[in-house]
Amino acid sequence: MTDQQWVTFAKMGSADLVRLAGEIDLANAPEIGREIVRHTGRSGAVLIDLTAVSFLDSAGVRLLDALVGDLDQAGTPIRLVVGETGAARMTLKLCAFRDDLLATDLERAADELGG
């Protein structure tokens, strides 16, 4: 399986939109992380849409935590779109992920980032 089956990239307003799908786990998280860094290295803002993620393990959570840390340090605004329900939302809530980064709606998250 290639990284393109798990991650796609687009623009949404002024933000870079990263859409993740399927299972994000130890088998693919490092590859996905490299692709995200490669595509968002100079972003003004980043939206990561996790609504199509069906499984997120600790490697996926670590990946998101590292991305958030790097983007925060660079001063780049970020939102993780997790929807109202779903695997990513449940996993991130159980891990006490930062609530200020979680959004239920992609358009609202883009507006919050100025997109």
Secondary structure, DSSP 8 states (H G I E B T S, - for coil): --GGGTEEEEEETTEEEEEEEEEESTTTHHHHHHHHHHHHTT-S-EEEEEEEEEEE-HHHHHHHHHHHHHHHHHT--EEEE--SSSHHHHHHHHTT--GGGEES-HHHHHHHTT-
